[in-house]
Amino acid sequence: MVADAVIYHPTVAHYLKFVGTTVGRDKLLRTVQYFARFYAWYLLRTNGSKGEVAPWEALKKQLGLARKLLRVGKNVEHLKAAGAAADAKAGVPDPLLRYAAVGRQLGYAGYLTFDAATVLDALGVRRWEGAARAQREAYRFWAVGILCSVVAQAYTLYRLREREAKVDKKEGEGVVESKRIALERAASRLQLLSDLCDLTAPTAALGWVGFDDGFVGLAGTVSSLIGVYTQWKKTA
């Protein structure tokens, strides 16, 4: 039957596994949130009416608040990851990549800690005069974390070029190693693109760069789709 073919299709099982993860759901919500940010800006720039813009502004705001709530408590996860990355024996052997990993995790932990401090104010439960300052600190930590990841990916690509130069593609093992390097390079480039797109949000919020909501929304949509793609592959 058609119903059975749909219900028991492998793609349906994969989708359920994907949305069953917190990361998967967050990436989907993030995609819609940043697209709403871009589209609200687009409607404003094209003389859209307030009635047309309002639903997208509301969607952006409400999804942002929902994701803020889902992030509460995740700072502990990143603190633990920072400790694991700092361990030279159990972590990454390369010193630069190890320090970058520690910086990235501490940056995200700081971001999530300050971000969580603003939750009650964002919900309107309890107003706090320091909420705006705490949110700016959160953005600073987020930017630092992303910059550490950018450094790590750029260094990884450099080391991959060095490895590739030593490979003898005429030998069987060399061909296998060359394919392995190609896969690692593709993954690193994708992560670097995602990081650069993500970097637009905190840097614009802090006023370090002059990106408007349209650019930040579009960049965020791209990085979110990359996140969806990556998480989809992980749950395959």
LINHU-V839455 format. One record per residue. N is the residue number from 1. SS is DSSP state (H for helix, E for strand, - for the rest). PHI is phi in degrees with one decimal (* if undefined). D_LAST is the distance of its C-alpha to the last C-alpha in Angstrom with 2 decimals. Layout:
n->N ss->SS phi->PHI d_last->D_LAST
n->N ss->SS phi->PHI d_last->D_LAST
This chain:
n->1 ss->- phi->* d_last->25.36
n->2 ss->H phi->-63.8 d_last->23.63
n->3 ss->H phi->-60.7 d_last->22.65
n->4 ss->H phi->-64.0 d_last->21.01
n->5 ss->H phi->-63.5 d_last->19.13
n->6 ss->H phi->-75.3 d_last->17.75
n->7 ss->H phi->-62.0 d_last->17.18
n->8 ss->- phi->-98.2 d_last->15.36
n->9 ss->- phi->-68.3 d_last->13.37
n->10 ss->H phi->-55.8 d_last->9.68
n->11 ss->H phi->-66.4 d_last->9.21
n->12 ss->H phi->-66.1 d_last->11.24
n->13 ss->H phi->-63.1 d_last->9.39
n->14 ss->H phi->-66.2 d_last->6.15
n->15 ss->H phi->-61.6 d_last->8.99
n->16 ss->H phi->-63.8 d_last->10.70
n->17 ss->H phi->-67.8 d_last->8.22
n->18 ss->H phi->-65.5 d_last->8.22
n->19 ss->H phi->-74.2 d_last->12.01
n->20 ss->- phi->-76.0 d_last->12.50
n->21 ss->- phi->-97.7 d_last->12.30
n->22 ss->H phi->-62.4 d_last->15.55
n->23 ss->H phi->-63.5 d_last->14.21
n->24 ss->H phi->-60.2 d_last->12.19
n->25 ss->H phi->-64.8 d_last->15.42
n->26 ss->H phi->-62.9 d_last->17.60
n->27 ss->H phi->-64.9 d_last->16.10
n->28 ss->H phi->-66.5 d_last->16.65
n->29 ss->H phi->-62.5 d_last->20.12
n->30 ss->H phi->-64.3 d_last->20.87
n->31 ss->H phi->-60.8 d_last->20.22
n->32 ss->H phi->-66.9 d_last->22.65
n->33 ss->H phi->-59.9 d_last->25.05
n->34 ss->H phi->-73.9 d_last->25.50
n->35 ss->H phi->-66.7 d_last->25.75
n->36 ss->H phi->-62.6 d_last->28.40
n->37 ss->H phi->-63.3 d_last->30.16
n->38 ss->H phi->-66.5 d_last->30.30
n->39 ss->H phi->-70.5 d_last->31.37
n->40 ss->H phi->-63.1 d_last->34.04
n->41 ss->H phi->-63.7 d_last->35.45
n->42 ss->H phi->-61.9 d_last->35.40
n->43 ss->H phi->-64.2 d_last->37.33
n->44 ss->H phi->-64.2 d_last->39.84
n->45 ss->H phi->-70.4 d_last->40.40
n->46 ss->- phi->-103.9 d_last->40.97
n->47 ss->- phi->61.5 d_last->43.46
n->48 ss->- phi->-70.1 d_last->41.28
n->49 ss->- phi->-74.5 d_last->43.05
n->50 ss->H phi->-60.9 d_last->42.45
n->51 ss->H phi->-65.8 d_last->41.19
n->52 ss->H phi->-76.1 d_last->38.49
n->53 ss->H phi->-78.5 d_last->37.45
n->54 ss->H phi->-52.4 d_last->37.63
n->55 ss->H phi->-61.2 d_last->34.49
n->56 ss->H phi->-73.6 d_last->32.30
n->57 ss->H phi->-64.9 d_last->34.10
n->58 ss->H phi->-65.5 d_last->33.60
n->59 ss->H phi->-62.6 d_last->29.86
n->60 ss->H phi->-59.8 d_last->29.58
n->61 ss->H phi->-67.9 d_last->31.71
n->62 ss->H phi->-69.8 d_last->30.16
n->63 ss->H phi->-69.7 d_last->26.53
n->64 ss->H phi->-62.9 d_last->27.77
n->65 ss->H phi->-69.0 d_last->29.50
n->66 ss->H phi->-61.9 d_last->26.56
n->67 ss->H phi->-69.1 d_last->24.36
n->68 ss->H phi->-61.7 d_last->27.36
n->69 ss->H phi->-64.6 d_last->27.50
n->70 ss->H phi->-67.3 d_last->23.84
n->71 ss->H phi->-81.0 d_last->24.49
n->72 ss->- phi->-59.4 d_last->27.41
n->73 ss->- phi->95.3 d_last->27.11
n->74 ss->H phi->-74.1 d_last->24.31
n->75 ss->H phi->-62.2 d_last->27.08
n->76 ss->H phi->-64.1 d_last->27.27
n->77 ss->H phi->-60.1 d_last->23.68
n->78 ss->H phi->-75.4 d_last->24.64
n->79 ss->H phi->-64.5 d_last->27.98
n->80 ss->H phi->-64.0 d_last->26.40
n->81 ss->H phi->-63.3 d_last->24.09
n->82 ss->H phi->-64.8 d_last->27.30
n->83 ss->H phi->-63.4 d_last->29.06
n->84 ss->H phi->-67.0 d_last->26.40
n->85 ss->H phi->-68.5 d_last->26.43
n->86 ss->H phi->-72.8 d_last->30.23
n->87 ss->- phi->-75.3 d_last->30.32
n->88 ss->- phi->-63.4 d_last->31.20
n->89 ss->- phi->-77.3 d_last->30.55
n->90 ss->- phi->-93.3 d_last->27.12
n->91 ss->- phi->-93.6 d_last->26.03
n->92 ss->- phi->-80.2 d_last->26.04
n->93 ss->- phi->-67.7 d_last->29.07
n->94 ss->- phi->-69.7 d_last->30.00
n->95 ss->H phi->-57.0 d_last->32.39
n->96 ss->H phi->-64.1 d_last->31.68
n->97 ss->H phi->-66.3 d_last->27.90
n->98 ss->H phi->-66.5 d_last->28.60
n->99 ss->H phi->-64.6 d_last->31.08
n->100 ss->H phi->-64.9 d_last->28.84
n->101 ss->H phi->-66.2 d_last->26.01
n->102 ss->H phi->-63.5 d_last->28.65
n->103 ss->H phi->-61.4 d_last->30.05
n->104 ss->H phi->-63.3 d_last->26.75
n->105 ss->H phi->-67.4 d_last->25.97
n->106 ss->H phi->-67.5 d_last->29.61
n->107 ss->H phi->-61.4 d_last->29.64
n->108 ss->H phi->-67.1 d_last->26.73
n->109 ss->H phi->-63.9 d_last->28.37
n->110 ss->H phi->-63.8 d_last->31.64
n->111 ss->H phi->-58.7 d_last->30.16
n->112 ss->H phi->-70.2 d_last->28.57
n->113 ss->H phi->-67.1 d_last->31.80
n->114 ss->H phi->-68.2 d_last->34.08
n->115 ss->H phi->-64.0 d_last->31.76
n->116 ss->H phi->-65.7 d_last->31.81
n->117 ss->H phi->-66.3 d_last->35.59
n->118 ss->- phi->-98.6 d_last->35.88
n->119 ss->H phi->-61.2 d_last->33.96
n->120 ss->H phi->-61.7 d_last->37.13
n->121 ss->H phi->-66.5 d_last->38.93
n->122 ss->H phi->-64.2 d_last->36.14
n->123 ss->H phi->-77.9 d_last->36.17
n->124 ss->- phi->81.6 d_last->39.95
n->125 ss->- phi->-74.3 d_last->40.46
n->126 ss->- phi->-146.2 d_last->42.47
n->127 ss->- phi->-73.2 d_last->43.60
n->128 ss->- phi->-135.9 d_last->43.69
n->129 ss->- phi->-64.4 d_last->45.67
n->130 ss->- phi->-86.9 d_last->43.53
n->131 ss->H phi->-62.0 d_last->40.24
n->132 ss->H phi->-64.2 d_last->40.51
n->133 ss->H phi->-65.6 d_last->41.32
n->134 ss->H phi->-63.7 d_last->38.44
n->135 ss->H phi->-67.7 d_last->36.01
n->136 ss->H phi->-66.1 d_last->37.44
n->137 ss->H phi->-64.0 d_last->36.94
n->138 ss->H phi->-60.8 d_last->33.31
n->139 ss->H phi->-63.5 d_last->32.91
n->140 ss->H phi->-63.6 d_last->34.68
n->141 ss->H phi->-64.4 d_last->32.36
n->142 ss->H phi->-62.3 d_last->29.31
n->143 ss->H phi->-61.2 d_last->30.87
n->144 ss->H phi->-62.3 d_last->31.62
n->145 ss->H phi->-60.2 d_last->28.08
n->146 ss->H phi->-66.6 d_last->26.74
n->147 ss->H phi->-61.7 d_last->29.60
n->148 ss->H phi->-63.1 d_last->28.76
n->149 ss->H phi->-67.9 d_last->25.20
n->150 ss->H phi->-61.5 d_last->26.82
n->151 ss->H phi->-61.0 d_last->29.17
n->152 ss->H phi->-62.1 d_last->26.47
n->153 ss->H phi->-69.6 d_last->24.52
n->154 ss->H phi->-63.5 d_last->27.84
n->155 ss->H phi->-67.1 d_last->28.92
n->156 ss->H phi->-61.6 d_last->25.69
n->157 ss->H phi->-63.4 d_last->26.23
n->158 ss->H phi->-64.3 d_last->29.84
n->159 ss->H phi->-67.1 d_last->29.05
n->160 ss->H phi->-65.5 d_last->26.64
n->161 ss->H phi->-63.8 d_last->29.58
n->162 ss->H phi->-63.7 d_last->31.78
n->163 ss->H phi->-62.2 d_last->29.50
n->164 ss->H phi->-64.1 d_last->29.22
n->165 ss->H phi->-64.9 d_last->33.03
n->166 ss->- phi->-92.4 d_last->33.45
n->167 ss->- phi->-81.3 d_last->31.20
n->168 ss->- phi->-96.3 d_last->33.12
n->169 ss->- phi->-74.3 d_last->31.13
n->170 ss->- phi->-81.3 d_last->33.63
n->171 ss->- phi->-95.8 d_last->32.38
n->172 ss->H phi->-61.6 d_last->29.31
n->173 ss->H phi->-64.7 d_last->28.08
n->174 ss->H phi->-65.9 d_last->28.81
n->175 ss->H phi->-64.9 d_last->26.66
n->176 ss->H phi->-63.4 d_last->23.65
n->177 ss->H phi->-63.5 d_last->24.44
n->178 ss->H phi->-63.0 d_last->24.88
n->179 ss->H phi->-67.6 d_last->21.40
n->180 ss->H phi->-64.0 d_last->20.00
n->181 ss->H phi->-64.3 d_last->22.20
n->182 ss->H phi->-61.7 d_last->21.09
n->183 ss->H phi->-67.0 d_last->17.41
n->184 ss->H phi->-64.8 d_last->18.68
n->185 ss->H phi->-65.3 d_last->21.08
n->186 ss->H phi->-62.8 d_last->18.65
n->187 ss->H phi->-65.7 d_last->16.54
n->188 ss->H phi->-67.6 d_last->19.93
n->189 ss->H phi->-64.2 d_last->21.34
n->190 ss->H phi->-65.2 d_last->18.55
n->191 ss->H phi->-66.3 d_last->19.04
n->192 ss->H phi->-64.1 d_last->22.77
n->193 ss->H phi->-61.5 d_last->22.69
n->194 ss->H phi->-62.1 d_last->20.85
n->195 ss->H phi->-63.5 d_last->23.45
n->196 ss->H phi->-64.7 d_last->26.34
n->197 ss->H phi->-66.7 d_last->25.33
n->198 ss->H phi->-63.8 d_last->25.01
n->199 ss->H phi->-63.1 d_last->28.36
n->200 ss->H phi->-64.7 d_last->30.16
n->201 ss->H phi->-67.4 d_last->29.88
n->202 ss->H phi->-67.7 d_last->31.71
n->203 ss->H phi->-68.1 d_last->34.11
n->204 ss->H phi->-71.2 d_last->35.14
n->205 ss->H phi->-63.8 d_last->35.55
n->206 ss->- phi->-84.1 d_last->37.76
n->207 ss->- phi->80.5 d_last->39.77
n->208 ss->- phi->-71.4 d_last->39.08
n->209 ss->- phi->-132.9 d_last->38.24
n->210 ss->- phi->-101.0 d_last->39.27
n->211 ss->- phi->-67.8 d_last->35.98
n->212 ss->- phi->-89.4 d_last->36.35
n->213 ss->H phi->-62.2 d_last->33.97
n->214 ss->H phi->-64.9 d_last->32.95
n->215 ss->H phi->-66.9 d_last->31.81
n->216 ss->H phi->-64.0 d_last->30.10
n->217 ss->H phi->-64.4 d_last->28.37
n->218 ss->H phi->-68.3 d_last->27.17
n->219 ss->H phi->-62.9 d_last->26.03
n->220 ss->H phi->-65.3 d_last->24.22
n->221 ss->H phi->-64.6 d_last->22.47
n->222 ss->H phi->-62.8 d_last->21.29
n->223 ss->H phi->-65.2 d_last->20.05
n->224 ss->H phi->-67.0 d_last->18.32
n->225 ss->H phi->-64.7 d_last->16.48
n->226 ss->H phi->-63.5 d_last->15.48
n->227 ss->H phi->-63.3 d_last->14.26
n->228 ss->H phi->-61.9 d_last->12.25
n->229 ss->H phi->-60.6 d_last->10.73
n->230 ss->H phi->-64.2 d_last->10.14
n->231 ss->H phi->-68.6 d_last->8.69
n->232 ss->H phi->-62.9 d_last->6.32
n->233 ss->H phi->-66.9 d_last->5.18
n->234 ss->H phi->-66.6 d_last->5.58
n->235 ss->- phi->-93.4 d_last->3.82
n->236 ss->- phi->-65.8 d_last->0.00
